[in-house]
Amino acid sequence: MRIGLLGTGPWARAAHAPALSRHEGLDFTAVWGRRPDAARELADRYGARAYDDVDALLDAVDAVAVALPPAVQAELAARA
């Protein structure tokens, strides 16, 4: 299953990305963040692709993990 990560902050870097990259049943392929430079940095670290467009990421994966502030999560979770 191809999974993408929405978010690049402390929880994304410390917990989500490392766990997704080590999970045997997942192919961690994509990262999107509100700061494109942070998305590129995190994606590069794990061999994933950074996306500037959240809808393009959603079209490219089977599921997403969300590591975003609560005010941002709901709208993007509904879109996913």
All heavy atoms as a GROMACS GRO file, in nm:
protein
  596
    1MET      N    1   0.084  -0.117   0.000
    1MET     CA    2   0.000   0.000   0.000
    1MET      C    3   0.089   0.124   0.000
    1MET      O    4   0.180   0.137   0.082
    1MET     CB    5  -0.090   0.001   0.124
    1MET     CG    6  -0.170   0.127   0.134
    1MET     SD    7  -0.267   0.149   0.286
    1MET     CE    8  -0.356  -0.003   0.296
    2ARG      N    9   0.062   0.215  -0.093
    2ARG     CA   10   0.136   0.342  -0.101
    2ARG      C   11   0.075   0.440  -0.002
    2ARG      O   12  -0.045   0.464  -0.005
    2ARG     CB   13   0.128   0.400  -0.241
    2ARG     CG   14   0.191   0.313  -0.347
    2ARG     CD   15   0.150   0.357  -0.485
    2ARG     NE   16   0.003   0.351  -0.493
    2ARG     CZ   17  -0.071   0.423  -0.574
    2ARG    NH1   18  -0.016   0.509  -0.656
    2ARG    NH2   19  -0.203   0.412  -0.575
    3ILE      N   20   0.160   0.495   0.084
    3ILE     CA   21   0.110   0.591   0.184
    3ILE      C   22   0.186   0.722   0.173
    3ILE      O   23   0.306   0.724   0.146
    3ILE     CB   24   0.118   0.534   0.327
    3ILE    CG1   25   0.041   0.622   0.423
    3ILE    CG2   26   0.261   0.512   0.370
    3ILE    CD1   27   0.002   0.554   0.552
    4GLY      N   28   0.112   0.828   0.194
    4GLY     CA   29   0.171   0.961   0.196
    4GLY      C   30   0.157   1.022   0.334
    4GLY      O   31   0.073   0.980   0.414
    5LEU      N   32   0.237   1.120   0.361
    5LEU     CA   33   0.236   1.190   0.489
    5LEU      C   34   0.201   1.336   0.466
    5LEU      O   35   0.264   1.404   0.384
    5LEU     CB   36   0.374   1.180   0.555
    5LEU     CG   37   0.394   1.255   0.686
    5LEU    CD1   38   0.295   1.210   0.794
    5LEU    CD2   39   0.538   1.236   0.735
    6LEU      N   40   0.098   1.382   0.536
    6LEU     CA   41   0.060   1.522   0.534
    6LEU      C   42   0.116   1.588   0.658
    6LEU      O   43   0.072   1.558   0.769
    6LEU     CB   44  -0.093   1.537   0.530
    6LEU     CG   45  -0.166   1.466   0.416
    6LEU    CD1   46  -0.315   1.490   0.427
    6LEU    CD2   47  -0.112   1.509   0.281
    7GLY      N   48   0.217   1.670   0.641
    7GLY     CA   49   0.278   1.739   0.754
    7GLY      C   50   0.427   1.718   0.758
    7GLY      O   51   0.478   1.613   0.714
    8THR      N   52   0.497   1.817   0.809
    8THR     CA   53   0.644   1.810   0.815
    8THR      C   54   0.699   1.859   0.949
    8THR      O   55   0.820   1.876   0.962
    8THR     CB   56   0.705   1.897   0.703
    8THR    OG1   57   0.662   2.032   0.720
    8THR    CG2   58   0.665   1.846   0.566
    9GLY      N   59   0.613   1.881   1.044
    9GLY     CA   60   0.655   1.936   1.173
    9GLY      C   61   0.720   1.832   1.263
    9GLY      O   62   0.757   1.723   1.219
   10PRO      N   63   0.734   1.866   1.390
   10PRO     CA   64   0.804   1.779   1.484
   10PRO      C   65   0.747   1.638   1.492
   10PRO      O   66   0.823   1.540   1.495
   10PRO     CB   67   0.790   1.852   1.618
   10PRO     CG   68   0.767   1.995   1.582
   10PRO     CD   69   0.694   1.993   1.452
   11TRP      N   70   0.616   1.623   1.497
   11TRP     CA   71   0.557   1.488   1.504
   11TRP      C   72   0.580   1.411   1.375
   11TRP      O   73   0.605   1.290   1.378
   11TRP     CB   74   0.408   1.494   1.537
   11TRP     CG   75   0.384   1.517   1.681
   11TRP    CD1   76   0.339   1.633   1.740
   11TRP    CD2   77   0.403   1.425   1.788
   11TRP    NE1   78   0.331   1.617   1.876
   11TRP    CE2   79   0.370   1.490   1.908
   11TRP    CE3   80   0.447   1.293   1.793
   11TRP    CZ2   81   0.379   1.428   2.031
   11TRP    CZ3   82   0.456   1.232   1.917
   11TRP    CH2   83   0.422   1.299   2.034
   12ALA      N   84   0.572   1.478   1.263
   12ALA     CA   85   0.598   1.412   1.134
   12ALA      C   86   0.741   1.361   1.128
   12ALA      O   87   0.766   1.248   1.085
   12ALA     CB   88   0.569   1.508   1.019
   13ARG      N   89   0.835   1.445   1.172
   13ARG     CA   90   0.978   1.406   1.165
   13ARG      C   91   1.015   1.303   1.269
   13ARG      O   92   1.092   1.211   1.241
   13ARG     CB   93   1.065   1.531   1.181
   13ARG     CG   94   1.057   1.626   1.064
   13ARG     CD   95   1.162   1.737   1.072
   13ARG     NE   96   1.170   1.802   1.202
   13ARG     CZ   97   1.098   1.908   1.237
   13ARG    NH1   98   1.013   1.962   1.153
   13ARG    NH2   99   1.112   1.961   1.358
   14ALA      N  100   0.964   1.316   1.391
   14ALA     CA  101   1.007   1.229   1.500
   14ALA      C  102   0.931   1.097   1.507
   14ALA      O  103   0.986   0.997   1.553
   14ALA     CB  104   0.992   1.303   1.634
   15ALA      N  105   0.806   1.096   1.464
   15ALA     CA  106   0.724   0.976   1.483
   15ALA      C  107   0.668   0.920   1.352
   15ALA      O  108   0.691   0.804   1.319
   15ALA     CB  109   0.609   1.006   1.579
   16HIS      N  110   0.595   1.000   1.279
   16HIS     CA  111   0.524   0.948   1.162
   16HIS      C  112   0.618   0.896   1.053
   16HIS      O  113   0.605   0.782   1.009
   16HIS     CB  114   0.431   1.055   1.104
   16HIS     CG  115   0.310   1.081   1.186
   16HIS    ND1  116   0.313   1.157   1.300
   16HIS    CD2  117   0.182   1.041   1.171
   16HIS    CE1  118   0.192   1.163   1.351
   16HIS    NE2  119   0.110   1.094   1.276
   17ALA      N  120   0.708   0.980   1.005
   17ALA     CA  121   0.795   0.940   0.894
   17ALA      C  122   0.880   0.818   0.929
   17ALA      O  123   0.885   0.723   0.851
   17ALA     CB  124   0.881   1.056   0.848
   18PRO      N  125   0.946   0.815   1.045
   18PRO     CA  126   1.024   0.695   1.077
   18PRO      C  127   0.939   0.569   1.085
   18PRO      O  128   0.979   0.463   1.034
   18PRO     CB  129   1.087   0.727   1.213
   18PRO     CG  130   1.088   0.876   1.222
   18PRO     CD  131   0.966   0.920   1.146
   19ALA      N  132   0.822   0.579   1.144
   19ALA     CA  133   0.735   0.460   1.156
   19ALA      C  134   0.684   0.415   1.020
   19ALA      O  135   0.683   0.295   0.990
   19ALA     CB  136   0.618   0.491   1.249
   20LEU      N  137   0.642   0.509   0.937
   20LEU     CA  138   0.591   0.472   0.804
   20LEU      C  139   0.700   0.409   0.720
   20LEU      O  140   0.675   0.313   0.646
   20LEU     CB  141   0.535   0.596   0.733
   20LEU     CG  142   0.412   0.659   0.796
   20LEU    CD1  143   0.378   0.790   0.726
   20LEU    CD2  144   0.293   0.564   0.794
   21SER      N  145   0.821   0.460   0.729
   21SER     CA  146   0.930   0.407   0.647
   21SER      C  147   0.972   0.267   0.690
   21SER      O  148   1.024   0.190   0.608
   21SER     CB  149   1.051   0.501   0.651
   21SER     OG  150   1.112   0.499   0.778
   22ARG      N  151   0.948   0.230   0.815
   22ARG     CA  152   0.988   0.098   0.865
   22ARG      C  153   0.876  -0.005   0.862
   22ARG      O  154   0.901  -0.123   0.885
   22ARG     CB  155   1.040   0.111   1.008
   22ARG     CG  156   1.172   0.183   1.016
   22ARG     CD  157   1.235   0.171   1.154
   22ARG     NE  158   1.149   0.216   1.260
   22ARG     CZ  159   1.157   0.334   1.321
   22ARG    NH1  160   1.249   0.420   1.284
   22ARG    NH2  161   1.074   0.367   1.418
   23HIS      N  162   0.755   0.036   0.834
   23HIS     CA  163   0.641  -0.056   0.835
   23HIS      C  164   0.649  -0.148   0.714
   23HIS      O  165   0.654  -0.104   0.600
   23HIS     CB  166   0.510   0.024   0.834
   23HIS     CG  167   0.392  -0.058   0.866
   23HIS    ND1  168   0.340  -0.151   0.780
   23HIS    CD2  169   0.314  -0.062   0.976
   23HIS    CE1  170   0.236  -0.209   0.835
   23HIS    NE2  171   0.218  -0.156   0.954
   24GLU      N  172   0.648  -0.279   0.738
   24GLU     CA  173   0.665  -0.376   0.630
   24GLU      C  174   0.553  -0.375   0.528
   24GLU      O  175   0.574  -0.406   0.411
   24GLU     CB  176   0.679  -0.516   0.689
   24GLU     CG  177   0.806  -0.536   0.767
   24GLU     CD  178   0.816  -0.676   0.825
   24GLU    OE1  179   0.742  -0.765   0.780
   24GLU    OE2  180   0.898  -0.695   0.917
   25GLY      N  181   0.432  -0.339   0.567
   25GLY     CA  182   0.319  -0.343   0.476
   25GLY      C  183   0.295  -0.214   0.399
   25GLY      O  184   0.197  -0.205   0.324
   26LEU      N  185   0.383  -0.116   0.416
   26LEU     CA  186   0.362   0.014   0.354
   26LEU      C  187   0.477   0.053   0.264
   26LEU      O  188   0.592   0.017   0.289
   26LEU     CB  189   0.346   0.123   0.461
   26LEU     CG  190   0.231   0.109   0.558
   26LEU    CD1  191   0.237   0.220   0.662
   26LEU    CD2  192   0.098   0.109   0.485
   27ASP      N  193   0.446   0.128   0.162
   27ASP     CA  194   0.547   0.190   0.078
   27ASP      C  195   0.532   0.342   0.097
   27ASP      O  196   0.440   0.403   0.043
   27ASP     CB  197   0.523   0.151  -0.068
   27ASP     CG  198   0.634   0.197  -0.160
   27ASP    OD1  199   0.740   0.241  -0.110
   27ASP    OD2  200   0.614   0.189  -0.282
   28PHE      N  201   0.617   0.398   0.180
   28PHE     CA  202   0.612   0.541   0.213
   28PHE      C  203   0.665   0.618   0.093
   28PHE      O  204   0.784   0.624   0.068
   28PHE     CB  205   0.695   0.565   0.339
   28PHE     CG  206   0.703   0.708   0.384
   28PHE    CD1  207   0.599   0.797   0.364
   28PHE    CD2  208   0.815   0.753   0.451
   28PHE    CE1  209   0.607   0.929   0.407
   28PHE    CE2  210   0.825   0.884   0.495
   28PHE     CZ  211   0.720   0.971   0.473
   29THR      N  212   0.573   0.677   0.016
   29THR     CA  213   0.609   0.733  -0.113
   29THR      C  214   0.597   0.883  -0.126
   29THR      O  215   0.648   0.939  -0.224
   29THR     CB  216   0.522   0.671  -0.224
   29THR    OG1  217   0.386   0.702  -0.199
   29THR    CG2  218   0.541   0.521  -0.232
   30ALA      N  219   0.528   0.951  -0.034
   30ALA     CA  220   0.495   1.091  -0.061
   30ALA      C  221   0.487   1.174   0.066
   30ALA      O  222   0.444   1.124   0.171
   30ALA     CB  223   0.362   1.099  -0.134
   31VAL      N  224   0.527   1.301   0.053
   31VAL     CA  225   0.518   1.396   0.164
   31VAL      C  226   0.465   1.528   0.110
   31VAL      O  227   0.510   1.576   0.005
   31VAL     CB  228   0.656   1.421   0.230
   31VAL    CG1  229   0.647   1.528   0.338
   31VAL    CG2  230   0.715   1.292   0.283
   32TRP      N  231   0.371   1.587   0.182
   32TRP     CA  232   0.322   1.722   0.153
   32TRP      C  233   0.327   1.800   0.284
   32TRP      O  234   0.298   1.746   0.391
   32TRP     CB  235   0.178   1.720   0.102
   32TRP     CG  236   0.122   1.858   0.088
   32TRP    CD1  237   0.133   1.941  -0.020
   32TRP    CD2  238   0.049   1.932   0.187
   32TRP    NE1  239   0.072   2.061   0.006
   32TRP    CE2  240   0.018   2.058   0.133
   32TRP    CE3  241   0.006   1.903   0.317
   32TRP    CZ2  242  -0.053   2.154   0.202
   32TRP    CZ3  243  -0.064   1.999   0.387
   32TRP    CH2  244  -0.094   2.123   0.329
   33GLY      N  245   0.363   1.926   0.272
   33GLY     CA  246   0.361   2.014   0.387
   33GLY      C  247   0.329   2.155   0.344
   33GLY      O  248   0.343   2.190   0.225
   34ARG      N  249   0.288   2.235   0.438
   34ARG     CA  250   0.257   2.374   0.407
   34ARG      C  251   0.383   2.453   0.372
   34ARG      O  252   0.374   2.559   0.311
   34ARG     CB  253   0.183   2.437   0.524
   34ARG     CG  254   0.045   2.374   0.545
   34ARG     CD  255  -0.027   2.429   0.663
   34ARG     NE  256   0.043   2.396   0.787
   34ARG     CZ  257   0.018   2.451   0.904
   34ARG    NH1  258  -0.076   2.544   0.916
   34ARG    NH2  259   0.084   2.415   1.011
   35ARG      N  260   0.498   2.399   0.407
   35ARG     CA  261   0.627   2.459   0.370
   35ARG      C  262   0.696   2.362   0.272
   35ARG      O  263   0.749   2.259   0.313
   35ARG     CB  264   0.715   2.480   0.492
   35ARG     CG  265   0.657   2.583   0.590
   35ARG     CD  266   0.742   2.599   0.716
   35ARG     NE  267   0.756   2.469   0.782
   35ARG     CZ  268   0.874   2.419   0.823
   35ARG    NH1  269   0.985   2.486   0.808
   35ARG    NH2  270   0.878   2.301   0.882
   36PRO      N  271   0.693   2.393   0.142
   36PRO     CA  272   0.750   2.302   0.042
   36PRO      C  273   0.896   2.262   0.068
   36PRO      O  274   0.934   2.148   0.043
   36PRO     CB  275   0.736   2.378  -0.089
   36PRO     CG  276   0.619   2.468  -0.066
   36PRO     CD  277   0.630   2.509   0.080
   37ASP      N  278   0.977   2.354   0.121
   37ASP     CA  279   1.116   2.320   0.149
   37ASP      C  280   1.126   2.213   0.257
   37ASP      O  281   1.209   2.122   0.248
   37ASP     CB  282   1.197   2.444   0.187
   37ASP     CG  283   1.140   2.517   0.308
   37ASP    OD1  284   1.016   2.520   0.326
   37ASP    OD2  285   1.220   2.572   0.387
   38ALA      N  286   1.041   2.219   0.357
   38ALA     CA  287   1.041   2.117   0.463
   38ALA      C  288   0.991   1.984   0.408
   38ALA      O  289   1.042   1.878   0.446
   38ALA     CB  290   0.955   2.163   0.580
   39ALA      N  291   0.894   1.987   0.317
   39ALA     CA  292   0.845   1.863   0.255
   39ALA      C  293   0.956   1.798   0.174
   39ALA      O  294   0.974   1.675   0.181
   39ALA     CB  295   0.723   1.893   0.168
   40ARG      N  296   1.030   1.877   0.098
   40ARG     CA  297   1.141   1.821   0.020
   40ARG      C  298   1.247   1.760   0.110
   40ARG      O  299   1.298   1.651   0.083
   40ARG     CB  300   1.203   1.929  -0.069
   40ARG     CG  301   1.123   1.957  -0.194
   40ARG     CD  302   1.199   2.048  -0.291
   40ARG     NE  303   1.226   2.179  -0.234
   40ARG     CZ  304   1.139   2.280  -0.229
   40ARG    NH1  305   1.018   2.263  -0.277
   40ARG    NH2  306   1.173   2.395  -0.177
   41GLU      N  307   1.281   1.829   0.216
   41GLU     CA  308   1.384   1.778   0.308
   41GLU      C  309   1.341   1.645   0.370
   41GLU      O  310   1.418   1.550   0.375
   41GLU     CB  311   1.410   1.880   0.417
   41GLU     CG  312   1.515   1.837   0.517
   41GLU     CD  313   1.533   1.938   0.629
   41GLU    OE1  314   1.525   2.059   0.603
   41GLU    OE2  315   1.553   1.894   0.743
   42LEU      N  316   1.217   1.638   0.419
   42LEU     CA  317   1.170   1.516   0.482
   42LEU      C  318   1.157   1.403   0.380
   42LEU      O  319   1.196   1.289   0.406
   42LEU     CB  320   1.037   1.542   0.552
   42LEU     CG  321   0.981   1.429   0.637
   42LEU    CD1  322   1.079   1.389   0.747
   42LEU    CD2  323   0.847   1.470   0.697
   43ALA      N  324   1.103   1.433   0.263
   43ALA     CA  325   1.089   1.331   0.158
   43ALA      C  326   1.226   1.277   0.118
   43ALA      O  327   1.243   1.154   0.104
   43ALA     CB  328   1.017   1.389   0.038
   44ASP      N  329   1.322   1.364   0.098
   44ASP     CA  330   1.457   1.320   0.060
   44ASP      C  331   1.517   1.227   0.163
   44ASP      O  332   1.584   1.129   0.128
   44ASP     CB  333   1.549   1.440   0.040
   44ASP     CG  334   1.519   1.519  -0.086
   44ASP    OD1  335   1.440   1.471  -0.171
   44ASP    OD2  336   1.574   1.631  -0.098
   45ARG      N  337   1.493   1.254   0.289
   45ARG     CA  338   1.549   1.171   0.396
   45ARG      C  339   1.499   1.027   0.390
   45ARG      O  340   1.570   0.934   0.428
   45ARG     CB  341   1.514   1.232   0.532
   45ARG     CG  342   1.581   1.160   0.648
   45ARG     CD  343   1.550   1.221   0.782
   45ARG     NE  344   1.565   1.364   0.780
   45ARG     CZ  345   1.509   1.446   0.868
   45ARG    NH1  346   1.432   1.399   0.963
   45ARG    NH2  347   1.528   1.576   0.860
   46TYR      N  348   1.376   1.009   0.338
   46TYR     CA  349   1.315   0.875   0.337
   46TYR      C  350   1.294   0.819   0.197
   46TYR      O  351   1.226   0.718   0.181
   46TYR     CB  352   1.183   0.879   0.415
   46TYR     CG  353   1.209   0.898   0.562
   46TYR    CD1  354   1.202   1.025   0.619
   46TYR    CD2  355   1.245   0.791   0.642
   46TYR    CE1  356   1.229   1.043   0.754
   46TYR    CE2  357   1.272   0.810   0.777
   46TYR     CZ  358   1.264   0.935   0.831
   46TYR     OH  359   1.291   0.953   0.965
   47GLY      N  360   1.349   0.882   0.097
   47GLY     CA  361   1.336   0.832  -0.038
   47GLY      C  362   1.196   0.844  -0.094
   47GLY      O  363   1.156   0.767  -0.182
   48ALA      N  364   1.120   0.940  -0.044
   48ALA     CA  365   0.985   0.965  -0.092
   48ALA      C  366   0.986   1.085  -0.186
   48ALA      O  367   1.089   1.151  -0.202
   48ALA     CB  368   0.892   0.991   0.027
   49ARG      N  369   0.871   1.113  -0.244
   49ARG     CA  370   0.857   1.229  -0.331
   49ARG      C  371   0.787   1.340  -0.255
   49ARG      O  372   0.688   1.316  -0.187
   49ARG     CB  373   0.775   1.193  -0.455
   49ARG     CG  374   0.752   1.310  -0.546
   49ARG     CD  375   0.674   1.271  -0.669
   49ARG     NE  376   0.632   1.391  -0.739
   49ARG     CZ  377   0.544   1.394  -0.836
   49ARG    NH1  378   0.488   1.282  -0.877
   49ARG    NH2  379   0.512   1.507  -0.893
   50ALA      N  380   0.838   1.461  -0.269
   50ALA     CA  381   0.773   1.578  -0.209
   50ALA      C  382   0.671   1.634  -0.308
   50ALA      O  383   0.699   1.642  -0.428
   50ALA     CB  384   0.876   1.685  -0.175
   51TYR      N  385   0.556   1.670  -0.257
   51TYR     CA  386   0.450   1.729  -0.339
   51TYR      C  387   0.423   1.870  -0.291
   51TYR      O  388   0.411   1.895  -0.172
   51TYR     CB  389   0.321   1.647  -0.326
   51TYR     CG  390   0.324   1.518  -0.404
   51TYR    CD1  391   0.386   1.405  -0.353
   51TYR    CD2  392   0.264   1.509  -0.529
   51TYR    CE1  393   0.389   1.287  -0.424
   51TYR    CE2  394   0.265   1.391  -0.601
   51TYR     CZ  395   0.327   1.280  -0.548
   51TYR     OH  396   0.330   1.163  -0.619
   52ASP      N  397   0.406   1.961  -0.388
   52ASP     CA  398   0.363   2.098  -0.358
   52ASP      C  399   0.211   2.107  -0.357
   52ASP      O  400   0.155   2.198  -0.296
   52ASP     CB  401   0.416   2.196  -0.463
   52ASP     CG  402   0.567   2.212  -0.459
   52ASP    OD1  403   0.626   2.188  -0.353
   52ASP    OD2  404   0.624   2.247  -0.563
   53ASP      N  405   0.146   2.015  -0.426
   53ASP     CA  406   0.001   2.014  -0.443
   53ASP      C  407  -0.058   1.896  -0.366
   53ASP      O  408  -0.033   1.780  -0.400
   53ASP     CB  409  -0.031   2.003  -0.592
   53ASP     CG  410  -0.179   2.002  -0.623
   53ASP    OD1  411  -0.262   1.988  -0.530
   53ASP    OD2  412  -0.213   2.012  -0.742
   54VAL      N  413  -0.135   1.924  -0.263
   54VAL     CA  414  -0.190   1.817  -0.180
   54VAL      C  415  -0.281   1.726  -0.261
   54VAL      O  416  -0.284   1.604  -0.238
   54VAL     CB  417  -0.260   1.873  -0.055
   54VAL    CG1  418  -0.389   1.943  -0.088
   54VAL    CG2  419  -0.284   1.763   0.048
   55ASP      N  420  -0.357   1.779  -0.357
   55ASP     CA  421  -0.445   1.694  -0.437
   55ASP      C  422  -0.366   1.597  -0.524
   55ASP      O  423  -0.408   1.484  -0.544
   55ASP     CB  424  -0.539   1.780  -0.521
   55ASP     CG  425  -0.641   1.852  -0.435
   55ASP    OD1  426  -0.702   1.786  -0.348
   55ASP    OD2  427  -0.660   1.974  -0.453
   56ALA      N  428  -0.252   1.639  -0.574
   56ALA     CA  429  -0.166   1.549  -0.652
   56ALA      C  430  -0.116   1.436  -0.564
   56ALA      O  431  -0.111   1.320  -0.607
   56ALA     CB  432  -0.050   1.627  -0.714
   57LEU      N  433  -0.079   1.467  -0.440
   57LEU     CA  434  -0.037   1.362  -0.347
   57LEU      C  435  -0.153   1.266  -0.322
   57LEU      O  436  -0.134   1.144  -0.328
   57LEU     CB  437   0.011   1.421  -0.215
   57LEU     CG  438   0.054   1.317  -0.111
   57LEU    CD1  439   0.172   1.367  -0.031
   57LEU    CD2  440  -0.058   1.278  -0.018
   58LEU      N  441  -0.272   1.318  -0.296
   58LEU     CA  442  -0.386   1.231  -0.268
   58LEU      C  443  -0.415   1.138  -0.385
   58LEU      O  444  -0.455   1.023  -0.365
   58LEU     CB  445  -0.509   1.314  -0.232
   58LEU     CG  446  -0.499   1.394  -0.102
   58LEU    CD1  447  -0.622   1.483  -0.085
   58LEU    CD2  448  -0.478   1.305   0.018
   59ASP      N  449  -0.396   1.186  -0.507
   59ASP     CA  450  -0.417   1.102  -0.625
   59ASP      C  451  -0.310   0.995  -0.641
   59ASP      O  452  -0.334   0.895  -0.708
   59ASP     CB  453  -0.420   1.189  -0.752
   59ASP     CG  454  -0.546   1.272  -0.764
   59ASP    OD1  455  -0.648   1.239  -0.698
   59ASP    OD2  456  -0.543   1.371  -0.840
   60ALA      N  457  -0.194   1.014  -0.580
   60ALA     CA  458  -0.080   0.924  -0.600
   60ALA      C  459  -0.067   0.815  -0.495
   60ALA      O  460   0.018   0.728  -0.508
   60ALA     CB  461   0.048   1.006  -0.605
   61VAL      N  462  -0.147   0.821  -0.389
   61VAL     CA  463  -0.133   0.725  -0.279
   61VAL      C  464  -0.265   0.654  -0.251
   61VAL      O  465  -0.371   0.696  -0.298
   61VAL     CB  466  -0.082   0.793  -0.150
   61VAL    CG1  467   0.056   0.855  -0.172
   61VAL    CG2  468  -0.180   0.896  -0.099
   62ASP      N  469  -0.255   0.546  -0.173
   62ASP     CA  470  -0.373   0.470  -0.132
   62ASP      C  471  -0.427   0.517   0.002
   62ASP      O  472  -0.544   0.495   0.033
   62ASP     CB  473  -0.337   0.321  -0.122
   62ASP     CG  474  -0.283   0.268  -0.254
   62ASP    OD1  475  -0.351   0.283  -0.357
   62ASP    OD2  476  -0.172   0.211  -0.254
   63ALA      N  477  -0.341   0.578   0.082
   63ALA     CA  478  -0.380   0.623   0.217
   63ALA      C  479  -0.285   0.734   0.260
   63ALA      O  480  -0.177   0.750   0.202
   63ALA     CB  481  -0.373   0.508   0.317
   64VAL      N  482  -0.326   0.807   0.362
   64VAL     CA  483  -0.240   0.912   0.418
   64VAL      C  484  -0.235   0.902   0.569
   64VAL      O  485  -0.330   0.857   0.633
   64VAL     CB  486  -0.285   1.055   0.379
   64VAL    CG1  487  -0.268   1.079   0.231
   64VAL    CG2  488  -0.425   1.083   0.422
   65ALA      N  489  -0.124   0.946   0.622
   65ALA     CA  490  -0.109   0.971   0.765
   65ALA      C  491  -0.110   1.122   0.781
   65ALA      O  492  -0.054   1.194   0.698
   65ALA     CB  493   0.022   0.912   0.817
   66VAL      N  494  -0.175   1.170   0.885
   66VAL     CA  495  -0.190   1.314   0.904
   66VAL      C  496  -0.115   1.359   1.028
   66VAL      O  497  -0.144   1.312   1.139
   66VAL     CB  498  -0.340   1.352   0.914
   66VAL    CG1  499  -0.355   1.502   0.932
   66VAL    CG2  500  -0.416   1.305   0.790
   67ALA      N  501  -0.019   1.447   1.008
   67ALA     CA  502   0.059   1.504   1.118
   67ALA      C  503   0.056   1.656   1.103
   67ALA      O  504   0.156   1.720   1.072
   67ALA     CB  505   0.202   1.452   1.114
   68LEU      N  506  -0.064   1.711   1.119
   68LEU     CA  507  -0.088   1.853   1.101
   68LEU      C  508  -0.158   1.910   1.223
   68LEU      O  509  -0.222   1.836   1.297
   68LEU     CB  510  -0.177   1.876   0.977
   68LEU     CG  511  -0.117   1.840   0.843
   68LEU    CD1  512  -0.226   1.833   0.737
   68LEU    CD2  513  -0.010   1.941   0.804
   69PRO      N  514  -0.151   2.041   1.241
   69PRO     CA  515  -0.225   2.103   1.351
   69PRO      C  516  -0.375   2.077   1.336
   69PRO      O  517  -0.426   2.068   1.223
   69PRO     CB  518  -0.193   2.252   1.336
   69PRO     CG  519  -0.067   2.258   1.258
   69PRO     CD  520  -0.071   2.139   1.167
   70PRO      N  521  -0.446   2.067   1.446
   70PRO     CA  522  -0.590   2.038   1.441
   70PRO      C  523  -0.669   2.130   1.349
   70PRO      O  524  -0.761   2.084   1.281
   70PRO     CB  525  -0.634   2.052   1.587
   70PRO     CG  526  -0.512   2.019   1.666
   70PRO     CD  527  -0.398   2.074   1.584
   71ALA      N  528  -0.636   2.255   1.342
   71ALA     CA  529  -0.712   2.349   1.259
   71ALA      C  530  -0.698   2.318   1.110
   71ALA      O  531  -0.783   2.358   1.031
   71ALA     CB  532  -0.666   2.492   1.286
   72VAL      N  533  -0.594   2.245   1.072
   72VAL     CA  534  -0.570   2.213   0.932
   72VAL      C  535  -0.616   2.071   0.898
   72VAL      O  536  -0.651   2.041   0.784
   72VAL     CB  537  -0.418   2.226   0.901
   72VAL    CG1  538  -0.387   2.196   0.757
   72VAL    CG2  539  -0.369   2.365   0.938
   73GLN      N  540  -0.621   1.983   0.997
   73GLN     CA  541  -0.648   1.841   0.975
   73GLN      C  542  -0.783   1.811   0.913
   73GLN      O  543  -0.793   1.732   0.819
   73GLN     CB  544  -0.642   1.764   1.107
   73GLN     CG  545  -0.507   1.747   1.163
   73GLN     CD  546  -0.510   1.670   1.294
   73GLN    OE1  547  -0.610   1.607   1.328
   73GLN    NE2  548  -0.402   1.676   1.368
   74ALA      N  549  -0.889   1.868   0.965
   74ALA     CA  550  -1.024   1.827   0.928
   74ALA      C  551  -1.051   1.840   0.778
   74ALA      O  552  -1.098   1.746   0.714
   74ALA     CB  553  -1.127   1.906   1.008
   75GLU      N  554  -1.020   1.955   0.721
   75GLU     CA  555  -1.048   1.977   0.580
   75GLU      C  556  -0.969   1.880   0.493
   75GLU      O  557  -1.021   1.821   0.399
   75GLU     CB  558  -1.016   2.121   0.543
   75GLU     CG  559  -1.063   2.160   0.404
   75GLU     CD  560  -0.948   2.173   0.305
   75GLU    OE1  561  -0.837   2.208   0.347
   75GLU    OE2  562  -0.972   2.146   0.186
   76LEU      N  563  -0.842   1.859   0.525
   76LEU     CA  564  -0.761   1.769   0.446
   76LEU      C  565  -0.799   1.623   0.466
   76LEU      O  566  -0.796   1.544   0.372
   76LEU     CB  567  -0.613   1.791   0.474
   76LEU     CG  568  -0.559   1.926   0.424
   76LEU    CD1  569  -0.414   1.944   0.466
   76LEU    CD2  570  -0.573   1.938   0.274
   77ALA      N  571  -0.836   1.586   0.586
   77ALA     CA  572  -0.881   1.449   0.611
   77ALA      C  573  -1.007   1.419   0.531
   77ALA      O  574  -1.022   1.312   0.474
   77ALA     CB  575  -0.904   1.427   0.759
   78ALA      N  576  -1.098   1.513   0.526
   78ALA     CA  577  -1.221   1.494   0.448
   78ALA      C  578  -1.188   1.480   0.299
   78ALA      O  579  -1.249   1.398   0.230
   78ALA     CB  580  -1.317   1.609   0.472
   79ARG      N  581  -1.095   1.556   0.250
   79ARG     CA  582  -1.054   1.545   0.109
   79ARG      C  583  -0.989   1.411   0.080
   79ARG      O  584  -1.006   1.355  -0.028
   79ARG     CB  585  -0.961   1.659   0.071
   79ARG     CG  586  -1.036   1.791   0.059
   79ARG     CD  587  -0.946   1.909   0.056
   79ARG     NE  588  -0.858   1.915  -0.062
   79ARG     CZ  589  -0.769   2.011  -0.078
   79ARG    NH1  590  -0.754   2.106   0.013
   79ARG    NH2  591  -0.693   2.012  -0.186
   80ALA      N  592  -0.911   1.363   0.175
   80ALA     CA  593  -0.842   1.234   0.156
   80ALA      C  594  -0.944   1.122   0.146
   80ALA      O  595  -0.929   1.028   0.073
   80ALA     CB  596  -0.745   1.209   0.270
   0.00000   0.00000   0.00000
